[in-house]
Amino acid sequence: MADPLNQAVLDYRSEGSANIGRLQTVPVGDGVSQEFKDAVPASTRGYLYPVGIGPQGACSEWYFWNQPTNATYAAVTLVSTYEYSPDAAFLKDALYPYLLQLANFWEDYVGPKEADGKYHFMGSAFEGDWAKDDSLGLAAIRYVLTHTVKFSEQLGVDDSDRAKWKDILAGLPDFPTVVYDGKTVYNRDYTNTDFSTMIGKTIVNLEFIHPFGQLDLESSDAQRQVAIDTLDAMASWEQGNNLAKSYGVAARVGYPARSLQERLRSLIASKMRANLSVEQEGGGLESVAMTDAINAMLLQSTNGTIRLFPNYPAGQKAHFSRLRVQGGFLVSADYDGTDVSGVSLTADNAGGPVTVLNPWPGRTMKVTDATGAAVDASQSNDRYTFTTTAGGHFTLSP
């Protein structure tokens, strides 16, 4: 399903490189400010993508809105393709070369450390802004450099560049926060001082959570509470672009599950048309993004650990079948409102280790293979790790 999109992103690479030089010839206006042009001189390496591209190197909308992050956004599907369906050739020949160019871009874009020992930059979280250390830019830089370091180590290449990438990662500011109505909330950048201007708008200040995955259920309670308070303060649940954002973010930070479910039901009831499509003004994928939120309530895989029903209301039944998680595993499970059962896992990959958070706290998790034979699993607190075989089918039970 992701292949056509991935191919369009890869087909645009030569244009993305050429856009850096072209930017200097574009008149100010139409989503390009002089400040943005100055921030991306012709000597900048890497790719600069506009907000809209098409197949075979086509461009549907040559605007940038002062956002250098578009090419990084395009990388999310490429990275997810590899993480959810590992393919060594895809990593070596397509994904890593693309990420390497993005790493070069961000290294040039942030420039040297400033007097406070941090790397700073100007950018835009909201379209057309020009602000210091915006949350979207911080998320994009962290996403690219974290994955580039990881994959360069995995491939055994570009070891001389890793020190610089790691130094930038260590020297970036924290995601911006501000106090609003007595609570700490995530701000869009370090320039904005009036959080009330963000109420009801798209939650660009939380995109570091989803799709960039830099805060999740394993993050501290304090960080997750700031995210929950931000969602409540912004009250953007029905803003069109947020069909693809608010609900998926909420599921990934542990927003109260019953309240989240009620919000989803209300939205679906108000937006669903007779043909089961959703009425909203955003792009096509934004119209189906509620599926992502529901799936995230049922199953998540972060930091190498599979979580079953991580944010689903107690007392309500649920079932899912063959949902794909990171590593290329297909998972099925049932929940009767109290207890988890019917858990199975299929290795739709070359096999290897997999880690599952025990869905039966206080009880031992057992693993058997397709023949019913017991499979050894090592335990670390509530996490169980066992080794799979290519195409192998495994059952988990208390």
C-alpha beads as a LAMMPS data file, in Angstrom:
LAMMPS data file: protein, C-alpha beads

398 atoms
397 bonds

1 atom types
1 bond types

-500.0 500.0 xlo xhi
-500.0 500.0 ylo yhi
-500.0 500.0 zlo zhi

Masses

1 110.0

Atoms # bond

1 1 1 0.000 0.000 0.000
2 1 1 2.868 2.389 0.762
3 1 1 4.877 1.492 -2.340
4 1 1 3.378 4.117 -4.713
5 1 1 3.906 6.884 -2.155
6 1 1 7.442 5.727 -1.422
7 1 1 8.237 5.640 -5.118
8 1 1 6.933 9.179 -5.599
9 1 1 9.133 10.393 -2.741
10 1 1 12.190 8.667 -4.193
11 1 1 11.424 9.830 -7.741
12 1 1 11.507 13.440 -6.556
13 1 1 15.055 13.292 -5.154
14 1 1 16.805 15.004 -8.056
15 1 1 14.161 17.730 -8.058
16 1 1 14.496 18.061 -4.289
17 1 1 18.204 18.658 -4.656
18 1 1 17.713 21.148 -7.501
19 1 1 15.099 23.056 -5.480
20 1 1 17.806 24.331 -3.147
21 1 1 19.366 26.295 -5.988
22 1 1 16.007 27.239 -7.493
23 1 1 14.864 28.734 -4.201
24 1 1 17.248 31.649 -4.642
25 1 1 15.593 32.611 -7.942
26 1 1 12.037 32.571 -6.582
27 1 1 10.471 35.952 -5.751
28 1 1 9.491 36.524 -2.146
29 1 1 5.861 35.554 -1.647
30 1 1 3.780 32.472 -2.399
31 1 1 4.919 30.748 0.768
32 1 1 8.574 31.823 0.533
33 1 1 9.972 34.623 2.700
34 1 1 13.356 36.275 2.336
35 1 1 14.304 34.831 5.719
36 1 1 13.578 31.322 4.454
37 1 1 15.665 31.900 1.336
38 1 1 18.548 33.152 3.472
39 1 1 18.291 30.083 5.720
40 1 1 18.702 27.724 2.738
41 1 1 21.603 29.094 0.661
42 1 1 22.545 27.405 -2.599
43 1 1 25.456 25.661 -0.860
44 1 1 23.082 23.637 1.340
45 1 1 23.305 19.894 0.793
46 1 1 20.406 17.454 0.713
47 1 1 16.793 17.829 -0.368
48 1 1 14.189 20.588 -0.191
49 1 1 10.695 19.291 -0.963
50 1 1 7.593 21.454 -1.497
51 1 1 4.270 20.754 0.200
52 1 1 2.943 18.732 -2.734
53 1 1 4.601 16.248 -5.091
54 1 1 3.289 13.734 -7.610
55 1 1 4.593 10.602 -9.332
56 1 1 7.706 10.449 -11.501
57 1 1 9.253 13.634 -10.149
58 1 1 6.174 15.790 -10.640
59 1 1 5.278 18.685 -8.357
60 1 1 1.649 19.438 -7.573
61 1 1 2.205 22.516 -5.415
62 1 1 5.553 24.325 -5.396
63 1 1 5.081 26.074 -2.055
64 1 1 7.181 25.768 1.089
65 1 1 5.402 28.002 3.628
66 1 1 8.783 28.627 5.272
67 1 1 8.944 24.943 6.236
68 1 1 12.189 23.042 5.565
69 1 1 10.569 19.902 7.004
70 1 1 8.621 18.558 4.006
71 1 1 11.291 16.108 2.833
72 1 1 11.544 14.772 6.378
73 1 1 7.796 14.295 6.563
74 1 1 8.103 12.302 3.343
75 1 1 10.661 10.067 5.077
76 1 1 8.160 8.832 7.664
77 1 1 6.492 6.373 5.300
78 1 1 9.875 5.171 4.046
79 1 1 11.092 4.520 7.592
80 1 1 7.810 2.888 8.601
81 1 1 7.927 0.622 5.563
82 1 1 11.284 -0.724 6.672
83 1 1 10.430 -0.910 10.375
84 1 1 7.161 -2.771 9.783
85 1 1 8.386 -4.913 6.859
86 1 1 12.174 -5.227 7.227
87 1 1 14.002 -5.530 3.915
88 1 1 17.789 -5.233 3.894
89 1 1 17.942 -4.235 0.224
90 1 1 15.354 -1.477 0.729
91 1 1 17.339 -0.114 3.673
92 1 1 20.657 -0.150 1.826
93 1 1 19.528 1.031 -1.599
94 1 1 16.614 3.387 -0.886
95 1 1 15.964 4.368 2.718
96 1 1 19.463 5.022 4.017
97 1 1 20.668 7.070 1.009
98 1 1 17.565 9.252 1.364
99 1 1 18.075 9.732 5.108
100 1 1 21.757 10.503 4.581
101 1 1 20.859 13.430 2.339
102 1 1 18.380 14.685 4.931
103 1 1 21.061 14.413 7.619
104 1 1 23.347 16.507 5.417
105 1 1 20.567 19.055 4.953
106 1 1 19.879 19.435 8.662
107 1 1 23.578 19.581 9.523
108 1 1 23.948 22.523 7.142
109 1 1 20.658 24.113 8.176
110 1 1 21.334 24.302 11.925
111 1 1 24.916 25.473 11.443
112 1 1 27.358 25.705 14.368
113 1 1 26.555 25.729 18.067
114 1 1 25.687 29.083 19.524
115 1 1 27.028 30.742 22.679
116 1 1 24.739 28.735 24.970
117 1 1 26.169 25.463 23.656
118 1 1 22.964 24.620 21.785
119 1 1 22.068 24.269 18.124
120 1 1 19.366 26.765 17.173
121 1 1 17.498 27.471 13.958
122 1 1 14.561 29.390 12.545
123 1 1 11.599 27.669 10.940
124 1 1 7.858 27.291 10.822
125 1 1 5.505 24.938 12.636
126 1 1 2.389 26.731 11.404
127 1 1 2.434 27.493 7.685
128 1 1 4.126 30.803 6.959
129 1 1 5.496 31.452 10.456
130 1 1 9.138 32.297 11.042
131 1 1 10.103 31.464 14.601
132 1 1 12.936 30.165 16.760
133 1 1 13.341 26.431 17.394
134 1 1 9.852 25.392 16.316
135 1 1 8.583 22.041 17.559
136 1 1 8.101 20.620 14.064
137 1 1 11.681 21.423 13.095
138 1 1 13.015 19.967 16.338
139 1 1 11.012 16.796 15.719
140 1 1 12.223 16.513 12.125
141 1 1 15.890 16.940 13.022
142 1 1 15.694 14.411 15.850
143 1 1 13.812 11.939 13.674
144 1 1 16.276 12.095 10.799
145 1 1 19.477 12.051 12.829
146 1 1 18.301 9.337 15.228
147 1 1 17.425 7.005 12.369
148 1 1 20.495 7.911 10.334
149 1 1 22.759 7.077 13.273
150 1 1 20.908 3.814 13.904
151 1 1 20.936 2.653 10.298
152 1 1 24.525 3.754 9.632
153 1 1 25.591 1.570 12.556
154 1 1 23.473 -1.284 11.254
155 1 1 24.999 -0.995 7.774
156 1 1 28.501 -0.250 9.032
157 1 1 28.877 2.942 6.988
158 1 1 29.604 6.645 7.537
159 1 1 31.107 6.079 10.969
160 1 1 33.098 9.328 10.685
161 1 1 29.864 11.347 10.471
162 1 1 28.117 9.868 13.484
163 1 1 29.919 11.996 16.058
164 1 1 28.560 15.177 14.459
165 1 1 25.037 13.780 14.195
166 1 1 25.108 12.681 17.828
167 1 1 26.465 16.061 18.892
168 1 1 23.580 17.837 17.172
169 1 1 21.089 15.472 18.805
170 1 1 22.591 16.137 22.224
171 1 1 22.685 19.893 21.617
172 1 1 19.114 20.531 20.472
173 1 1 16.773 22.465 22.780
174 1 1 13.911 20.660 24.496
175 1 1 10.500 20.840 22.896
176 1 1 9.080 24.271 23.810
177 1 1 6.560 24.587 26.624
178 1 1 4.576 27.421 28.166
179 1 1 2.214 27.755 31.119
180 1 1 -1.407 28.231 30.095
181 1 1 -4.350 28.355 32.487
182 1 1 -2.094 27.146 35.288
183 1 1 -0.782 24.079 33.445
184 1 1 2.377 23.404 31.461
185 1 1 1.588 22.739 27.798
186 1 1 3.649 22.178 24.665
187 1 1 4.130 25.356 22.637
188 1 1 4.699 25.582 18.889
189 1 1 8.089 27.349 19.148
190 1 1 10.277 29.498 21.394
191 1 1 9.004 32.746 19.853
192 1 1 5.288 32.436 20.570
193 1 1 4.249 33.790 23.982
194 1 1 0.466 33.691 23.575
195 1 1 -0.786 30.111 23.677
196 1 1 -4.377 31.284 23.271
197 1 1 -3.649 31.944 19.582
198 1 1 -3.309 28.164 19.124
199 1 1 -6.694 27.199 20.547
200 1 1 -8.774 25.282 18.025
201 1 1 -5.950 25.049 15.491
202 1 1 -4.066 22.086 14.090
203 1 1 -1.795 20.531 16.709
204 1 1 1.553 21.026 14.967
205 1 1 3.081 21.421 18.431
206 1 1 2.361 17.734 19.135
207 1 1 3.496 16.197 15.862
208 1 1 6.750 15.262 17.562
209 1 1 4.612 12.586 19.244
210 1 1 2.892 11.359 16.099
211 1 1 4.073 10.750 13.443
212 1 1 7.629 11.399 14.703
213 1 1 7.393 9.076 17.716
214 1 1 9.418 11.086 20.243
215 1 1 7.045 10.703 23.190
216 1 1 5.094 7.532 23.915
217 1 1 3.734 5.275 26.637
218 1 1 7.262 4.593 27.873
219 1 1 7.943 8.296 28.414
220 1 1 7.662 9.791 31.884
221 1 1 4.262 10.360 33.456
222 1 1 5.073 14.074 33.630
223 1 1 5.805 14.345 29.897
224 1 1 2.675 12.442 28.966
225 1 1 0.567 14.605 31.277
226 1 1 1.854 17.748 29.567
227 1 1 0.752 16.246 26.247
228 1 1 -2.691 15.359 27.640
229 1 1 -3.098 18.846 29.102
230 1 1 -2.074 20.316 25.741
231 1 1 -4.733 18.311 23.901
232 1 1 -7.371 19.498 26.355
233 1 1 -6.206 23.113 26.276
234 1 1 -6.178 23.320 22.480
235 1 1 -9.638 21.739 22.119
236 1 1 -8.912 20.997 18.465
237 1 1 -10.622 17.618 18.263
238 1 1 -12.923 18.597 15.392
239 1 1 -10.506 20.793 13.420
240 1 1 -10.222 19.158 9.979
241 1 1 -6.484 18.497 9.834
242 1 1 -6.585 17.004 13.310
243 1 1 -8.467 13.890 12.232
244 1 1 -4.972 12.659 11.416
245 1 1 -3.401 14.046 14.573
246 1 1 -5.292 14.575 17.830
247 1 1 -6.711 11.076 18.200
248 1 1 -3.560 9.206 17.233
249 1 1 -1.508 11.415 19.549
250 1 1 -3.988 10.874 22.376
251 1 1 -3.835 7.083 22.075
252 1 1 -0.037 7.153 22.130
253 1 1 0.295 9.208 25.319
254 1 1 -2.334 7.396 27.380
255 1 1 -5.181 9.907 27.146
256 1 1 -8.083 8.607 29.306
257 1 1 -9.336 5.758 27.140
258 1 1 -13.074 6.078 27.716
259 1 1 -13.013 9.810 27.036
260 1 1 -10.986 9.238 23.875
261 1 1 -13.432 6.597 22.697
262 1 1 -16.389 8.918 23.330
263 1 1 -14.704 11.698 21.367
264 1 1 -14.117 9.322 18.467
265 1 1 -17.727 8.140 18.506
266 1 1 -19.018 11.702 18.543
267 1 1 -16.766 12.704 15.668
268 1 1 -17.688 9.674 13.572
269 1 1 -21.397 10.272 14.177
270 1 1 -21.118 13.901 13.078
271 1 1 -18.795 13.380 10.106
272 1 1 -19.665 9.973 8.634
273 1 1 -21.499 9.960 5.308
274 1 1 -23.745 7.255 3.855
275 1 1 -20.865 5.718 1.888
276 1 1 -18.807 5.434 5.117
277 1 1 -16.358 8.171 4.095
278 1 1 -15.690 11.081 6.434
279 1 1 -16.640 14.635 5.572
280 1 1 -13.736 16.975 6.232
281 1 1 -11.675 19.560 4.408
282 1 1 -8.211 18.018 4.615
283 1 1 -6.371 15.561 2.394
284 1 1 -7.447 12.026 1.628
285 1 1 -5.310 10.258 4.219
286 1 1 -6.632 12.593 6.901
287 1 1 -10.091 11.178 6.199
288 1 1 -9.114 7.631 7.180
289 1 1 -6.789 8.485 10.050
290 1 1 -9.332 7.502 12.701
291 1 1 -8.402 3.930 11.807
292 1 1 -4.887 4.698 13.025
293 1 1 -6.194 6.009 16.346
294 1 1 -8.388 2.952 16.920
295 1 1 -5.540 0.603 16.015
296 1 1 -3.272 2.460 18.452
297 1 1 -5.823 1.932 21.218
298 1 1 -5.718 -1.805 20.471
299 1 1 -2.025 -2.377 19.752
300 1 1 1.234 -0.446 19.825
301 1 1 4.866 -1.337 19.221
302 1 1 7.387 1.205 20.442
303 1 1 11.036 0.934 21.382
304 1 1 11.020 -2.740 20.474
305 1 1 8.116 -3.747 22.739
306 1 1 4.634 -4.905 21.671
307 1 1 1.771 -3.679 23.880
308 1 1 -1.680 -5.297 23.697
309 1 1 -4.725 -3.075 24.337
310 1 1 -2.464 -0.297 25.649
311 1 1 -5.166 2.375 25.787
312 1 1 -8.538 0.660 25.561
313 1 1 -11.480 1.199 27.956
314 1 1 -11.845 -1.399 30.694
315 1 1 -15.150 -3.247 30.702
316 1 1 -15.574 -3.189 26.922
317 1 1 -14.946 -6.081 24.567
318 1 1 -12.521 -5.844 21.664
319 1 1 -10.836 -8.018 19.067
320 1 1 -8.239 -7.418 16.407
321 1 1 -6.722 -9.754 13.861
322 1 1 -3.334 -9.699 12.137
323 1 1 -2.389 -6.110 12.867
324 1 1 1.199 -5.451 11.839
325 1 1 3.763 -4.171 14.330
326 1 1 7.372 -3.061 14.097
327 1 1 9.698 -5.867 13.134
328 1 1 7.229 -7.397 10.679
329 1 1 5.050 -9.393 13.085
330 1 1 1.299 -9.948 12.692
331 1 1 -0.607 -9.968 15.977
332 1 1 -4.151 -11.018 16.923
333 1 1 -5.867 -10.833 20.323
334 1 1 -9.185 -10.687 22.197
335 1 1 -10.244 -8.657 25.216
336 1 1 -13.434 -9.389 27.172
337 1 1 -13.316 -6.143 29.110
338 1 1 -11.280 -7.671 31.911
339 1 1 -8.846 -10.225 30.554
340 1 1 -6.789 -10.676 27.384
341 1 1 -6.986 -13.981 25.487
342 1 1 -6.502 -15.520 22.053
343 1 1 -3.106 -13.900 21.562
344 1 1 -1.182 -15.106 18.531
345 1 1 1.854 -13.808 16.671
346 1 1 3.097 -14.666 13.191
347 1 1 6.588 -13.765 12.007
348 1 1 5.988 -12.266 8.569
349 1 1 9.730 -11.754 8.275
350 1 1 13.025 -13.622 8.421
351 1 1 12.494 -14.440 12.083
352 1 1 14.392 -13.195 15.093
353 1 1 13.740 -11.912 18.614
354 1 1 10.479 -10.258 19.614
355 1 1 9.528 -8.623 22.919
356 1 1 6.001 -8.472 24.341
357 1 1 4.783 -6.585 27.397
358 1 1 3.019 -9.215 29.498
359 1 1 -0.752 -8.609 29.146
360 1 1 -1.347 -10.704 32.279
361 1 1 0.353 -8.751 35.088
362 1 1 1.254 -10.939 38.039
363 1 1 1.067 -14.120 35.964
364 1 1 3.724 -15.844 33.889
365 1 1 3.419 -15.496 30.126
366 1 1 3.841 -18.758 28.212
367 1 1 4.790 -19.109 24.547
368 1 1 4.119 -22.127 22.321
369 1 1 4.815 -22.731 18.638
370 1 1 2.483 -24.096 15.947
371 1 1 3.018 -27.666 17.176
372 1 1 2.147 -26.758 20.750
373 1 1 5.738 -27.090 21.920
374 1 1 6.923 -24.646 24.565
375 1 1 9.208 -21.847 23.404
376 1 1 11.829 -20.468 25.764
377 1 1 11.258 -16.831 26.693
378 1 1 13.507 -14.630 28.790
379 1 1 11.884 -12.238 31.249
380 1 1 12.877 -8.702 32.223
381 1 1 10.305 -7.251 34.611
382 1 1 7.019 -7.427 32.654
383 1 1 8.694 -7.912 29.266
384 1 1 9.136 -11.319 27.674
385 1 1 11.500 -11.902 24.756
386 1 1 11.567 -15.015 22.596
387 1 1 13.069 -16.002 19.253
388 1 1 10.867 -16.523 16.208
389 1 1 11.472 -18.353 12.951
390 1 1 10.598 -17.117 9.462
391 1 1 6.854 -17.553 8.953
392 1 1 6.520 -19.098 12.401
393 1 1 3.213 -18.962 14.281
394 1 1 3.207 -18.574 18.057
395 1 1 0.554 -18.529 20.773
396 1 1 0.824 -16.503 23.981
397 1 1 -1.113 -17.402 27.125
398 1 1 -0.932 -17.003 30.916

Bonds

1 1 1 2
2 1 2 3
3 1 3 4
4 1 4 5
5 1 5 6
6 1 6 7
7 1 7 8
8 1 8 9
9 1 9 10
10 1 10 11
11 1 11 12
12 1 12 13
13 1 13 14
14 1 14 15
15 1 15 16
16 1 16 17
17 1 17 18
18 1 18 19
19 1 19 20
20 1 20 21
21 1 21 22
22 1 22 23
23 1 23 24
24 1 24 25
25 1 25 26
26 1 26 27
27 1 27 28
28 1 28 29
29 1 29 30
30 1 30 31
31 1 31 32
32 1 32 33
33 1 33 34
34 1 34 35
35 1 35 36
36 1 36 37
37 1 37 38
38 1 38 39
39 1 39 40
40 1 40 41
41 1 41 42
42 1 42 43
43 1 43 44
44 1 44 45
45 1 45 46
46 1 46 47
47 1 47 48
48 1 48 49
49 1 49 50
50 1 50 51
51 1 51 52
52 1 52 53
53 1 53 54
54 1 54 55
55 1 55 56
56 1 56 57
57 1 57 58
58 1 58 59
59 1 59 60
60 1 60 61
61 1 61 62
62 1 62 63
63 1 63 64
64 1 64 65
65 1 65 66
66 1 66 67
67 1 67 68
68 1 68 69
69 1 69 70
70 1 70 71
71 1 71 72
72 1 72 73
73 1 73 74
74 1 74 75
75 1 75 76
76 1 76 77
77 1 77 78
78 1 78 79
79 1 79 80
80 1 80 81
81 1 81 82
82 1 82 83
83 1 83 84
84 1 84 85
85 1 85 86
86 1 86 87
87 1 87 88
88 1 88 89
89 1 89 90
90 1 90 91
91 1 91 92
92 1 92 93
93 1 93 94
94 1 94 95
95 1 95 96
96 1 96 97
97 1 97 98
98 1 98 99
99 1 99 100
100 1 100 101
101 1 101 102
102 1 102 103
103 1 103 104
104 1 104 105
105 1 105 106
106 1 106 107
107 1 107 108
108 1 108 109
109 1 109 110
110 1 110 111
111 1 111 112
112 1 112 113
113 1 113 114
114 1 114 115
115 1 115 116
116 1 116 117
117 1 117 118
118 1 118 119
119 1 119 120
120 1 120 121
121 1 121 122
122 1 122 123
123 1 123 124
124 1 124 125
125 1 125 126
126 1 126 127
127 1 127 128
128 1 128 129
129 1 129 130
130 1 130 131
131 1 131 132
132 1 132 133
133 1 133 134
134 1 134 135
135 1 135 136
136 1 136 137
137 1 137 138
138 1 138 139
139 1 139 140
140 1 140 141
141 1 141 142
142 1 142 143
143 1 143 144
144 1 144 145
145 1 145 146
146 1 146 147
147 1 147 148
148 1 148 149
149 1 149 150
150 1 150 151
151 1 151 152
152 1 152 153
153 1 153 154
154 1 154 155
155 1 155 156
156 1 156 157
157 1 157 158
158 1 158 159
159 1 159 160
160 1 160 161
161 1 161 162
162 1 162 163
163 1 163 164
164 1 164 165
165 1 165 166
166 1 166 167
167 1 167 168
168 1 168 169
169 1 169 170
170 1 170 171
171 1 171 172
172 1 172 173
173 1 173 174
174 1 174 175
175 1 175 176
176 1 176 177
177 1 177 178
178 1 178 179
179 1 179 180
180 1 180 181
181 1 181 182
182 1 182 183
183 1 183 184
184 1 184 185
185 1 185 186
186 1 186 187
187 1 187 188
188 1 188 189
189 1 189 190
190 1 190 191
191 1 191 192
192 1 192 193
193 1 193 194
194 1 194 195
195 1 195 196
196 1 196 197
197 1 197 198
198 1 198 199
199 1 199 200
200 1 200 201
201 1 201 202
202 1 202 203
203 1 203 204
204 1 204 205
205 1 205 206
206 1 206 207
207 1 207 208
208 1 208 209
209 1 209 210
210 1 210 211
211 1 211 212
212 1 212 213
213 1 213 214
214 1 214 215
215 1 215 216
216 1 216 217
217 1 217 218
218 1 218 219
219 1 219 220
220 1 220 221
221 1 221 222
222 1 222 223
223 1 223 224
224 1 224 225
225 1 225 226
226 1 226 227
227 1 227 228
228 1 228 229
229 1 229 230
230 1 230 231
231 1 231 232
232 1 232 233
233 1 233 234
234 1 234 235
235 1 235 236
236 1 236 237
237 1 237 238
238 1 238 239
239 1 239 240
240 1 240 241
241 1 241 242
242 1 242 243
243 1 243 244
244 1 244 245
245 1 245 246
246 1 246 247
247 1 247 248
248 1 248 249
249 1 249 250
250 1 250 251
251 1 251 252
252 1 252 253
253 1 253 254
254 1 254 255
255 1 255 256
256 1 256 257
257 1 257 258
258 1 258 259
259 1 259 260
260 1 260 261
261 1 261 262
262 1 262 263
263 1 263 264
264 1 264 265
265 1 265 266
266 1 266 267
267 1 267 268
268 1 268 269
269 1 269 270
270 1 270 271
271 1 271 272
272 1 272 273
273 1 273 274
274 1 274 275
275 1 275 276
276 1 276 277
277 1 277 278
278 1 278 279
279 1 279 280
280 1 280 281
281 1 281 282
282 1 282 283
283 1 283 284
284 1 284 285
285 1 285 286
286 1 286 287
287 1 287 288
288 1 288 289
289 1 289 290
290 1 290 291
291 1 291 292
292 1 292 293
293 1 293 294
294 1 294 295
295 1 295 296
296 1 296 297
297 1 297 298
298 1 298 299
299 1 299 300
300 1 300 301
301 1 301 302
302 1 302 303
303 1 303 304
304 1 304 305
305 1 305 306
306 1 306 307
307 1 307 308
308 1 308 309
309 1 309 310
310 1 310 311
311 1 311 312
312 1 312 313
313 1 313 314
314 1 314 315
315 1 315 316
316 1 316 317
317 1 317 318
318 1 318 319
319 1 319 320
320 1 320 321
321 1 321 322
322 1 322 323
323 1 323 324
324 1 324 325
325 1 325 326
326 1 326 327
327 1 327 328
328 1 328 329
329 1 329 330
330 1 330 331
331 1 331 332
332 1 332 333
333 1 333 334
334 1 334 335
335 1 335 336
336 1 336 337
337 1 337 338
338 1 338 339
339 1 339 340
340 1 340 341
341 1 341 342
342 1 342 343
343 1 343 344
344 1 344 345
345 1 345 346
346 1 346 347
347 1 347 348
348 1 348 349
349 1 349 350
350 1 350 351
351 1 351 352
352 1 352 353
353 1 353 354
354 1 354 355
355 1 355 356
356 1 356 357
357 1 357 358
358 1 358 359
359 1 359 360
360 1 360 361
361 1 361 362
362 1 362 363
363 1 363 364
364 1 364 365
365 1 365 366
366 1 366 367
367 1 367 368
368 1 368 369
369 1 369 370
370 1 370 371
371 1 371 372
372 1 372 373
373 1 373 374
374 1 374 375
375 1 375 376
376 1 376 377
377 1 377 378
378 1 378 379
379 1 379 380
380 1 380 381
381 1 381 382
382 1 382 383
383 1 383 384
384 1 384 385
385 1 385 386
386 1 386 387
387 1 387 388
388 1 388 389
389 1 389 390
390 1 390 391
391 1 391 392
392 1 392 393
393 1 393 394
394 1 394 395
395 1 395 396
396 1 396 397
397 1 397 398
